């Protein structure tokens, strides 16, 4: 009986209350119930979640991410800038490892190497007999706050994971030095190069592999549709993650 009374009461309020009153009530309700007990809401590089995602702020992932993100001057000491994107990378890299029997890892667009350092350590990549490829000219073309010192990344790298650095821009020539791939992360900022190399990278993806394009969600609809058309022609499965990254899976 109480539930029925509440239902009819809500209908009556909706019918009689002015629209601006309804909007105010909805706003208060959302603000009250979308926050956790600590009243924390965080923005992850312009992506704001409706609830505090404690899984990304506590435990093993958070410890590893913060260890390397603190060394990345590009993000200006805001560790949440990369938190959601790197968490997404770790999630899909684990999927790739679980569902592929072979294939190496590739990161194009390295800078301080934050994402690959976190992924490698979080997954304990040394236990999987996979190689890591880096493609980055390290010439500062990404901007003055990007890392140009390759040794900064290499000295932090776990040498139990074989590392092969192709110090060039992303291109079909650079990719000729790479074999089968289980996990690909594109974060070069050179959109045209990523789009041009997409078919070749997709061809190198093994069954169960995953490819992620960081910049997809920040591009215009027209540029996104250009990528969609290429992937449709390749027969790929793809979708945009809440982090605004594009996730591509082989057919």
ABEGO torsion letter per residue (X at the ends): XAAAAAAAAAAAAAAABBAAAAAAAAAAAAAAAABBAAGBBBBBGGBBBABBBAAAABEAAAAAAAAAAAABAAAGGBAAAAAAAAAAAAAAAAAAAAABABEBBBBBGAEAGAAAAAAAAAAGAAAAGBBBBBBBAGAGAAEAABBABAAAAAAABBAABBBBBBBBBBBAAAAAABBBBABBBBAAGBAAAAAAAAAAAAAABBBGBBBBBAAAAABBAAAAAAAAAAAAAAGBBBBBBAAGBBBBBBX
